[in-house]
Amino acid sequence: MKKFLINVMFLLMAVFSGVALFSLKYQVKEKETELKRIHVNILKTKRDLHMLEAEWAHLNDPKRLKAIVTNQTDWKVIKSEQLVKVDDLPIKLEEAETKSESEGEDK
C-alpha cells in the first residue's frame, strides 16, 4: 500500500509538473510576442524620429529660410553699421523731462 501511495504521489507530481511547464511555455511565448511587438514599435519610433530630424534640418536650412524671407517680405539683411549700443540710442523726450524734474526735486 505504501508503494502504491508513493507511486500515486510521484504520478501526481509528474502531472502537476507537466501542467506547470505547459502553462509556463505559453506564458513565455506570450511574453516573446509582446517583446517582438515592443521592438517593432521602438524601430518604428526611431525611424519616425530620424525622419522628423531630417525634415527639421531641411526646414531650418539658412539658405532656404533666407529665400523665403526674401521672396515673401521686404526685409533686408542687417549690416554691421546698423548695430549700435543701447547707450548710443537717443533718450526719448518724455524720459528727459522726467529725469530733469526728478533732478530738480533732489536739489
Secondary structure, DSSP 8 states (H G I E B T S, - for coil): -HHHHHHHHHHHHHHHHHHHHHHHHHHHHHHHHHHHHHHHHHHHHHHHHHHHHHHHHHHT-HHHHHHHHHHH-------GGG---GGGS---HHHHHHHHHHHHHH-
